[in-house]
Every structure is written in structure tokens, then in C-alpha cells.
Amino acid sequence: MVALACLTHIYFTAFAVRSFLIFTPLFKNYYMLASFKEPDELGYYGEFGGAYIPEMLYPNVEELRTNYLDIINSESFQKEYQYLLKDYAGRATPLYFAKRLSEKYQTQVYLKREDLCHTGAHKVNNTIGQILVAERLGKKRIIAETGAGQHGVATATVCALKGLQCIVYMGEKDIERQAPNVARMKMLGATVIPATSGSKTLKDATNEAIRDWINHPADTFYIIGSVVGPHPYPDMVARFQSVISKEIREQLEEKTRSGGQAGTELPKAVIACVGGGSNAAGTFYHFLDEPSVDIYAVEAAGCGVHSGLSAATTQLGKPGILHGSKSYVMQTEDGQVVEPHSISAGLDYPGIGPMHANLFATGRGKFLNATDAEAMDASFELAKLEGIIPALESAHALAALKKVKFDKNDIVVICLSGRGDKDMETFMKELNKK
């Protein structure tokens, strides 16, 4: 356990703001957790989570914490949310049996096609939910952070839908490598503000978004794009993304029926990439309390776990506070956040969501990692075998097929979290090498 002083230092390093902190308890009996899916009343998954926030943000976070479940569970919310998921986002997304990929790896591989969602990724599941919450809380100004640009596009999309002001913070480095998504955000009416500090990537964009929120606490709603941040954000985002695993169970049962016999809802394994981890949380959610289903999370190893250019948080991190919650954080001995690296902008983050930290700490989840080169190879392999170009984030999950040996009749579901349009410049550079 990192000392309290070190935790506080990590917080200040991440936020670059000197303000009073509202701390939830650091030490508690995490064996009382009834489910891997939901946190306790303080927002903890085991020993990870909580709300570590500046005093100025306390009213905003507390307003959300005391209202989000009542809002989400209300009949009017669910009616509008389900309507928009179906008729606007295009759900349910297909569960596709990848025949040629299955033949190559001698197992039964299904792809959950989140790349076919409106905006090209799973992110819209969450932004639709959060914009409806913001609307019911009377917020008129929306901010967001983005790495690969998919969450920024999804946020700009729902702001256009609802006629709300949208400001997206994005690392200067990511703006350069994800130019198509920057153009899409601007076309949708969003203001894109570059984060020019630190590594100029997702971590720094999140820092800037939080600074904005601190300066505009009354009228602004922060749509966080992953299962990170102070409670209740990790739980709220996971709930909105849980539609992914809900559909997987229903679709798998339908696809495995035979001769009048009922099918199975439960695969042998589910696999997803993990940065902050929203697509993984959604893919795992309705399987977490099913012991027969193996959970595989694949982190970005960058140039190699121990190369100094990596984002494999569970391998390199230790407990600390980052962006409002306690989790595993890549940090130096004196608590300075280590700059991560990944070829995929969406996985270029020095922490993981508290739900995933608990899955790692308890052993419920099996954490793998894939290098930049392995993700690139997996991208080209899927394109050539199945005619599908995945996002580089999703390609990390596909790379797990080379790392885990499954039996011939095992059903393996991989979340294809986004499409590869945004990564075409990176892919073209790779093609030019060959």
C-alpha cells in the first residue's frame, strides 16, 4: 500500500491543482464485495475506487452520486435511452462468427461488432446515457476528454443531437495521429482544445478536462469516456456499456440452439482490450459473476513491457490515485506519473479503471498484453481473413488468440470495440514498409 502522502502527491501530479481533498476511506474490508459488477456504497470495487476530488467539485460529484441511479432507473429515462440505442446508435450490434479466423486458431471465435455502432465504436452507448443524465440535471455545457477520438466524436454527436455546447480536450500528439476524428468532431460542432503538457496524450487531455470542470462547476457536465474517475463515474459508465454483454448472452443463446435444444448463453471466454477499460467493462459485465466464463483483458505493451515505452499498467503499476479514484497507476518511487506509450491512442493511459484493478488483484480477470507490433499484425490478419479492418485498440484483443490456447469446441467472444478508419494513416505507414 502506498503511503497517504504519496497518494496525495500522485493526485496533485495528475491534476496540477492545489485544493482540499475529499477522501473516502483508504483501508476497508474489500472481501465484503457481493459482486464483481458493482461497487459498494462508497464506490469501491474491493480496495479500488472511491472519490478523491477537489472541494470545488464536491457539489457536482455529490449531485451526480445522489441522483444517477434514480435517473437511470426511471421509466422515462429508460424509454428514451432504449429508443436511442436502437434507432439512433443502431443496436443490437451483430455477434459475428469469424469462420476463417476460427479455422486458423482451431476454436470457435465470435466477434461482437461494436465497430458497427453509429460513430464507429462502443463509445456512443455511454455518451447517449450520460447526455440524458446531464439533460435531467439541467446542464447546458458539456466537456469530454478523448484519446483515439472515438469518445470525442461520440460526445460531439450526442451534443449535436441535443443542441448542447460541446468542448473536447485531446492531446496534441493524438490530434496529429487521429486527424479524421478531429475533423468529425469539428463538423459536428464541437470545439477541440489541444492538451500541450506532459506526453500530450489521453492522460493530459483528462487533466485539462478536469481543470475546466473545476473552473465551471455550476453549468458544466463532464462526460467521462471510460470506467475511470471519481465515483459514481466508473459504475455509471459500466452500466451504460453493459448492453454489450447483455446482447452477447442473448445472441449466443440464439446462435447455439440446435435440433430444438436450447443454446448456451455462456462462452468459454470473453476478451477485450483495456486502457481505462469501458469496452472491457461492457463486454465482461454480465459474465463477471459466472465462474465458468474466463475473463481476458489485454493491455498495451507498446514497445515491450519493460522497454520504458509501454502502457501495461497491471505489470508496471502500483496502487495510487489518478483522476479521482484509487487504482493501479504507472508511477515512479516518489509518486510521479510515468508517461505511457502505445501505438493505439485509446490505450495510451497510465492507469486502469477500478473495476479492472479489482479483477486483476482478485485474479477474477486474466491480464495479458500485446505489443505495438503484435497489434499491427492482428489488424492485418483480421483484414485479410475476414474483410474487417479493426481499430488498433481492438487489435490488441485479437492478439490474444496467439497467446492463449483454446480447445476446438470452446466459444471465444472478442469485443471488436471500434473500426479502423481512424488508424488508416498508421496502417499506411506500415504498408509502405513492406
C-alpha positions as CSV (number, residue, x, y, z in Angstrom):
1,M,0.0,0.0,0.0
2,V,1.4,3.4,-1.0
3,A,1.6,5.9,1.9
4,L,-1.2,8.6,2.1
5,A,1.4,11.3,1.5
6,C,2.4,9.6,-1.7
7,L,-1.2,9.2,-2.8
8,T,-1.8,12.8,-2.3
9,H,1.3,13.6,-4.3
10,I,0.1,11.4,-7.2
11,Y,-3.2,13.3,-7.2
12,F,-1.5,16.7,-7.4
13,T,0.8,15.4,-10.1
14,A,-2.2,14.2,-12.1
15,F,-4.4,17.3,-11.6
16,A,-1.8,20.0,-11.2
17,V,-4.1,21.8,-8.7
18,R,-3.7,22.6,-5.0
19,S,-7.0,22.1,-3.4
20,F,-8.6,20.5,-0.4
21,L,-9.3,16.8,-1.0
22,I,-12.4,14.9,-0.1
23,F,-11.1,11.4,0.8
24,T,-13.1,8.3,1.1
25,P,-11.5,5.6,3.4
26,L,-8.3,4.1,2.2
27,F,-8.5,0.9,4.2
28,K,-11.6,-1.2,4.3
29,N,-12.7,-4.8,4.2
30,Y,-13.0,-5.5,0.5
31,Y,-13.9,-9.1,0.9
32,M,-17.5,-7.9,1.6
33,L,-18.0,-7.1,-2.1
34,A,-21.0,-9.1,-3.2
35,S,-20.4,-8.8,-6.9
36,F,-17.6,-8.0,-9.2
37,K,-20.0,-5.9,-11.3
38,E,-21.0,-3.2,-8.8
39,P,-19.1,-1.1,-6.3
40,D,-20.1,-0.7,-2.6
41,E,-21.8,2.3,-1.3
42,L,-18.5,4.3,-1.2
43,G,-17.7,3.5,-4.8
44,Y,-15.1,0.8,-4.1
45,Y,-14.5,-2.4,-6.1
46,G,-12.6,-4.3,-3.4
47,E,-9.9,-1.8,-2.4
48,F,-10.1,0.2,-5.6
49,G,-12.3,3.2,-6.5
50,G,-13.7,5.9,-4.2
51,A,-13.9,9.6,-4.9
52,Y,-10.7,11.7,-4.4
53,I,-11.7,15.2,-5.6
54,P,-11.1,18.9,-5.0
55,E,-13.5,20.7,-2.7
56,M,-14.8,22.8,-5.6
57,L,-16.0,19.7,-7.4
58,Y,-17.7,18.1,-4.4
59,P,-21.2,19.6,-5.2
60,N,-21.0,18.3,-8.8
61,V,-19.9,14.8,-7.9
62,E,-22.3,14.6,-5.0
63,E,-25.2,15.8,-7.1
64,L,-24.5,13.1,-9.6
65,R,-23.9,10.4,-7.0
66,T,-27.2,11.0,-5.2
67,N,-29.2,11.2,-8.4
68,Y,-27.7,8.9,-11.1
69,L,-29.4,5.6,-10.1
70,D,-32.8,7.2,-9.7
71,I,-32.4,8.9,-13.1
72,I,-31.1,5.8,-14.9
73,N,-33.8,3.5,-13.4
74,S,-36.7,5.9,-14.2
75,E,-39.2,4.8,-16.7
76,S,-38.8,8.0,-18.8
77,F,-35.1,7.7,-19.0
78,Q,-35.1,4.0,-20.0
79,K,-37.8,4.7,-22.7
80,E,-35.6,7.4,-24.3
81,Y,-32.3,5.5,-23.7
82,Q,-33.5,2.3,-25.3
83,Y,-35.1,4.2,-28.2
84,L,-31.9,6.0,-29.0
85,L,-29.8,2.8,-28.6
86,K,-32.0,1.0,-31.1
87,D,-33.0,3.7,-33.7
88,Y,-30.0,6.1,-33.4
89,A,-27.0,4.1,-32.4
90,G,-28.1,1.0,-34.4
91,R,-28.2,-1.6,-31.6
92,A,-28.2,-4.5,-31.3
93,T,-24.8,-4.9,-32.9
94,P,-24.1,-8.3,-34.6
95,L,-22.4,-11.2,-32.9
96,Y,-20.4,-12.5,-35.9
97,F,-18.9,-16.0,-36.2
98,A,-15.5,-15.4,-37.7
99,K,-15.2,-18.6,-39.8
100,R,-11.7,-18.2,-41.2
101,L,-10.3,-16.8,-38.0
102,S,-11.8,-19.8,-36.2
103,E,-10.2,-22.2,-38.6
104,K,-6.8,-20.7,-38.2
105,Y,-6.9,-20.8,-34.4
106,Q,-8.8,-24.1,-34.1
107,T,-11.5,-22.7,-31.9
108,Q,-14.9,-21.0,-32.2
109,V,-14.3,-17.3,-32.5
110,Y,-17.2,-14.8,-32.4
111,L,-16.7,-11.0,-32.8
112,K,-19.0,-8.6,-31.0
113,R,-19.3,-5.9,-33.7
114,E,-19.2,-2.7,-31.7
115,D,-17.4,-1.2,-34.8
116,L,-20.8,-1.1,-36.5
117,C,-22.3,1.3,-33.9
118,H,-23.1,4.8,-35.0
119,T,-19.8,6.8,-34.8
120,G,-17.8,3.6,-35.3
121,A,-17.2,2.4,-31.8
122,H,-18.8,1.4,-28.5
123,K,-18.4,4.9,-27.0
124,V,-21.8,6.0,-28.1
125,N,-23.5,3.6,-25.7
126,N,-22.1,5.7,-22.8
127,T,-22.5,9.1,-24.3
128,I,-26.2,8.6,-25.1
129,G,-26.7,7.6,-21.4
130,Q,-24.6,10.5,-20.0
131,I,-26.2,13.2,-22.2
132,L,-29.6,12.1,-20.9
133,V,-28.4,12.3,-17.3
134,A,-26.9,15.8,-18.0
135,E,-30.1,16.9,-19.5
136,R,-32.1,15.8,-16.5
137,L,-29.6,17.6,-14.2
138,G,-30.1,20.8,-16.2
139,K,-26.6,21.1,-17.5
140,K,-26.1,23.1,-20.7
141,R,-22.3,22.9,-21.3
142,I,-20.6,19.5,-22.0
143,I,-16.9,18.7,-21.7
144,A,-15.1,15.5,-22.5
145,E,-11.6,14.1,-22.9
146,T,-10.5,11.8,-25.8
147,G,-7.5,9.8,-26.8
148,A,-8.3,8.0,-30.1
149,G,-11.0,10.5,-30.8
150,Q,-13.9,8.0,-30.7
151,H,-15.2,9.2,-27.3
152,G,-14.8,12.8,-28.6
153,V,-16.8,12.0,-31.7
154,A,-19.5,10.2,-29.7
155,T,-19.8,13.1,-27.3
156,A,-19.9,15.7,-30.1
157,T,-22.6,13.5,-31.8
158,V,-25.0,13.5,-28.8
159,C,-24.4,17.2,-28.1
160,A,-25.4,17.9,-31.7
161,L,-28.4,15.7,-31.1
162,K,-29.5,17.6,-28.0
163,G,-28.3,21.1,-29.1
164,L,-25.8,21.5,-26.2
165,Q,-22.4,23.2,-26.2
166,C,-19.5,20.7,-26.6
167,I,-15.8,21.1,-25.7
168,V,-13.4,18.2,-26.2
169,Y,-9.9,18.1,-24.8
170,M,-7.4,16.0,-26.8
171,G,-3.7,15.5,-26.5
172,E,-1.7,17.4,-29.2
173,K,0.0,14.2,-30.2
174,D,-3.3,12.4,-30.6
175,I,-4.7,15.3,-32.7
176,E,-1.9,14.7,-35.2
177,R,-2.3,10.9,-35.3
178,Q,-6.1,10.8,-35.3
179,A,-6.9,13.7,-37.7
180,P,-10.0,12.1,-39.2
181,N,-11.8,12.0,-35.8
182,V,-10.7,15.6,-35.1
183,A,-12.4,16.7,-38.4
184,R,-15.5,14.7,-37.5
185,M,-15.7,16.4,-34.1
186,K,-15.4,19.9,-35.6
187,M,-18.0,19.0,-38.3
188,L,-20.4,18.0,-35.5
189,G,-19.9,21.5,-33.9
190,A,-17.5,20.7,-31.1
191,T,-14.6,22.8,-30.0
192,V,-11.4,20.7,-29.9
193,I,-8.8,22.0,-27.5
194,P,-5.3,20.5,-27.5
195,A,-3.6,19.4,-24.4
196,T,0.1,20.5,-24.7
197,S,1.5,19.4,-21.4
198,G,3.2,16.1,-20.5
199,S,3.1,13.4,-23.1
200,K,0.3,15.3,-24.9
201,T,-1.9,12.3,-24.9
202,L,-5.0,10.9,-23.1
203,K,-3.7,11.5,-19.5
204,D,-3.0,15.1,-20.3
205,A,-6.4,15.6,-22.0
206,T,-8.1,14.3,-18.9
207,N,-6.1,16.7,-16.7
208,E,-7.3,19.6,-18.9
209,A,-10.9,18.5,-18.8
210,I,-10.8,18.3,-15.0
211,R,-9.3,21.8,-14.8
212,D,-12.1,23.1,-17.0
213,W,-14.7,21.3,-14.7
214,I,-13.1,23.0,-11.6
215,N,-13.4,26.4,-13.3
216,H,-17.0,25.9,-14.5
217,P,-18.7,23.8,-11.7
218,A,-22.2,25.2,-12.0
219,D,-23.3,24.7,-15.6
220,T,-20.9,22.0,-16.9
221,F,-21.3,18.3,-17.1
222,Y,-18.2,16.1,-17.7
223,I,-18.9,13.1,-19.9
224,I,-16.1,10.8,-18.9
225,G,-15.4,8.3,-21.6
226,S,-14.1,5.3,-19.6
227,V,-14.7,3.4,-16.3
228,V,-12.3,5.9,-14.6
229,G,-12.7,9.0,-12.5
230,P,-14.4,9.5,-9.1
231,H,-17.4,7.5,-8.0
232,P,-20.1,7.3,-9.5
233,Y,-18.5,7.5,-12.9
234,P,-16.9,4.0,-13.1
235,D,-20.2,2.4,-12.1
236,M,-22.3,4.7,-14.4
237,V,-20.2,4.1,-17.4
238,A,-20.1,0.3,-16.8
239,R,-23.9,0.2,-16.6
240,F,-24.3,2.0,-19.9
241,Q,-21.7,-0.2,-21.6
242,S,-23.2,-3.4,-20.1
243,V,-25.6,-3.6,-23.0
244,I,-22.6,-5.2,-24.9
245,S,-22.5,-8.3,-22.7
246,K,-26.3,-8.4,-22.3
247,E,-26.6,-8.7,-26.1
248,I,-23.8,-11.3,-26.3
249,R,-25.7,-13.6,-23.9
250,E,-28.9,-13.3,-25.8
251,Q,-27.3,-13.6,-29.3
252,L,-25.1,-16.6,-28.3
253,E,-28.0,-18.5,-26.9
254,E,-29.8,-18.0,-30.3
255,K,-26.8,-18.9,-32.4
256,T,-26.0,-22.1,-30.4
257,R,-29.5,-23.6,-30.5
258,S,-29.6,-26.9,-32.3
259,G,-32.3,-29.5,-33.0
260,G,-34.9,-28.0,-30.7
261,Q,-32.4,-27.9,-27.9
262,A,-31.7,-24.7,-26.0
263,G,-28.4,-22.9,-26.7
264,T,-25.9,-21.6,-24.3
265,E,-25.5,-18.0,-23.1
266,L,-22.1,-18.6,-21.7
267,P,-18.9,-18.7,-23.8
268,K,-15.7,-20.3,-22.6
269,A,-14.0,-16.9,-22.6
270,V,-14.6,-13.2,-23.3
271,I,-11.7,-11.0,-24.5
272,A,-11.4,-7.2,-24.7
273,C,-8.6,-4.6,-24.8
274,V,-8.1,-2.5,-21.7
275,G,-6.8,1.1,-21.4
276,G,-9.2,2.8,-19.0
277,G,-11.5,-0.1,-19.9
278,S,-15.0,0.9,-20.9
279,N,-15.4,-1.6,-23.7
280,A,-13.9,-4.3,-21.5
281,A,-16.3,-3.4,-18.6
282,G,-19.2,-3.7,-21.0
283,T,-18.0,-7.0,-22.5
284,F,-17.3,-8.5,-19.1
285,Y,-20.2,-7.1,-17.1
286,H,-22.9,-9.8,-17.3
287,F,-20.2,-12.6,-17.2
288,L,-18.3,-11.4,-14.1
289,D,-20.4,-13.4,-11.7
290,E,-20.3,-16.5,-13.9
291,P,-17.3,-18.5,-12.7
292,S,-17.3,-20.8,-15.8
293,V,-16.5,-17.8,-18.1
294,D,-12.9,-16.8,-18.3
295,I,-12.2,-13.1,-18.5
296,Y,-9.2,-11.9,-20.5
297,A,-8.1,-8.3,-20.5
298,V,-5.4,-7.3,-23.0
299,E,-3.3,-4.2,-22.2
300,A,-0.9,-2.3,-24.5
301,A,2.7,-3.4,-24.0
302,G,3.9,-0.7,-26.5
303,C,7.5,-1.5,-27.5
304,G,7.7,-4.1,-24.7
305,V,6.6,-4.2,-21.1
306,H,10.0,-3.3,-19.8
307,S,11.1,-1.2,-22.7
308,G,10.3,2.1,-21.0
309,L,7.7,2.6,-23.7
310,S,4.6,0.7,-22.5
311,A,1.1,1.1,-21.1
312,A,0.8,-2.3,-19.4
313,T,-0.5,-0.9,-16.1
314,T,-1.0,-4.1,-14.2
315,Q,2.5,-5.2,-14.9
316,L,4.2,-1.8,-14.2
317,G,1.9,0.0,-11.9
318,K,1.2,0.0,-8.2
319,P,-1.8,1.3,-6.1
320,G,-2.2,5.1,-6.3
321,I,-4.7,7.9,-7.0
322,L,-5.2,9.1,-10.5
323,H,-8.0,11.3,-11.9
324,G,-10.2,10.9,-8.9
325,S,-10.1,7.2,-7.9
326,K,-7.7,4.7,-6.4
327,S,-6.4,2.1,-8.9
328,Y,-3.1,0.8,-10.3
329,V,-1.1,3.6,-11.6
330,M,2.2,3.7,-13.5
331,Q,4.4,5.8,-11.3
332,T,7.9,6.4,-10.0
333,E,9.1,5.6,-6.5
334,D,8.3,9.2,-5.4
335,G,4.8,9.2,-7.0
336,Q,5.4,10.9,-10.3
337,V,3.1,9.5,-13.1
338,V,5.1,7.6,-15.7
339,E,4.3,8.6,-19.3
340,P,2.7,5.6,-21.1
341,H,3.2,4.6,-24.7
342,S,1.0,2.7,-27.2
343,I,0.6,2.8,-30.9
344,S,-3.1,3.0,-30.1
345,A,-4.2,6.4,-28.8
346,G,-7.1,4.9,-26.8
347,L,-4.8,2.6,-24.8
348,D,-2.1,5.3,-24.1
349,Y,-3.1,5.7,-20.5
350,P,-1.0,5.2,-17.2
351,G,-3.9,3.6,-15.2
352,I,-6.9,1.3,-15.4
353,G,-10.4,1.6,-14.1
354,P,-11.0,0.4,-10.5
355,M,-13.3,-2.4,-11.6
356,H,-10.4,-3.8,-13.7
357,A,-7.9,-3.2,-10.9
358,N,-10.1,-5.4,-8.6
359,L,-10.4,-8.1,-11.3
360,F,-6.6,-8.2,-11.5
361,A,-6.0,-8.1,-7.8
362,T,-8.5,-10.9,-7.0
363,G,-7.5,-13.0,-10.0
364,R,-11.0,-13.0,-11.5
365,G,-9.6,-11.4,-14.7
366,K,-6.6,-12.7,-16.6
367,F,-4.5,-9.8,-17.8
368,L,-2.4,-10.2,-21.0
369,N,-0.6,-7.6,-23.0
370,A,0.2,-7.1,-26.7
371,T,3.0,-5.0,-28.2
372,D,2.5,-2.4,-31.0
373,A,3.9,-4.9,-33.5
374,E,1.5,-7.7,-32.3
375,A,-1.5,-5.4,-32.6
376,M,-0.4,-4.3,-36.0
377,D,-0.1,-7.9,-37.1
378,A,-3.5,-8.8,-35.7
379,S,-5.1,-5.8,-37.6
380,F,-3.8,-7.0,-40.9
381,E,-4.7,-10.6,-40.1
382,L,-8.3,-9.8,-39.5
383,A,-8.5,-7.6,-42.6
384,K,-7.1,-10.4,-44.8
385,L,-9.1,-13.3,-43.2
386,E,-12.4,-11.7,-42.5
387,G,-12.5,-8.4,-44.5
388,I,-12.8,-6.3,-41.4
389,I,-10.3,-3.6,-40.5
390,P,-10.3,-3.1,-36.7
391,A,-9.3,-0.2,-34.6
392,L,-5.7,-0.6,-33.2
393,E,-7.2,-0.7,-29.7
394,S,-9.4,-3.7,-30.7
395,A,-6.4,-5.4,-32.4
396,H,-4.8,-5.8,-29.0
397,A,-7.7,-8.1,-28.0
398,L,-7.4,-10.0,-31.2
399,A,-3.7,-10.6,-30.5
400,A,-4.7,-12.7,-27.5
401,L,-5.5,-15.6,-29.9
402,K,-1.8,-16.1,-30.3
403,K,-1.2,-16.1,-26.6
404,V,-3.9,-18.4,-25.2
405,K,-4.6,-22.0,-26.5
406,F,-8.3,-22.8,-26.6
407,D,-9.9,-26.1,-27.4
408,K,-11.6,-26.7,-30.7
409,N,-15.1,-26.5,-29.3
410,D,-14.5,-23.6,-27.0
411,I,-16.6,-20.5,-27.7
412,V,-14.5,-17.4,-27.5
413,V,-16.0,-13.9,-27.8
414,I,-13.8,-10.9,-28.7
415,C,-15.1,-7.4,-28.5
416,L,-14.3,-5.5,-31.7
417,S,-14.6,-2.2,-29.9
418,G,-14.1,0.1,-32.9
419,R,-13.4,0.3,-36.6
420,G,-10.0,1.1,-38.1
421,D,-10.8,4.1,-40.3
422,K,-9.2,6.4,-37.8
423,D,-6.0,4.4,-37.9
424,M,-5.5,4.3,-41.7
425,E,-2.6,6.7,-41.6
426,T,-0.8,4.4,-39.2
427,F,-1.7,1.4,-41.3
428,M,-0.5,3.1,-44.5
429,K,2.9,3.7,-42.9
430,E,3.2,0.0,-42.1
431,L,2.2,-0.9,-45.6
432,N,4.8,1.4,-47.0
433,K,7.5,-0.5,-45.1
434,K,6.6,-3.8,-46.8
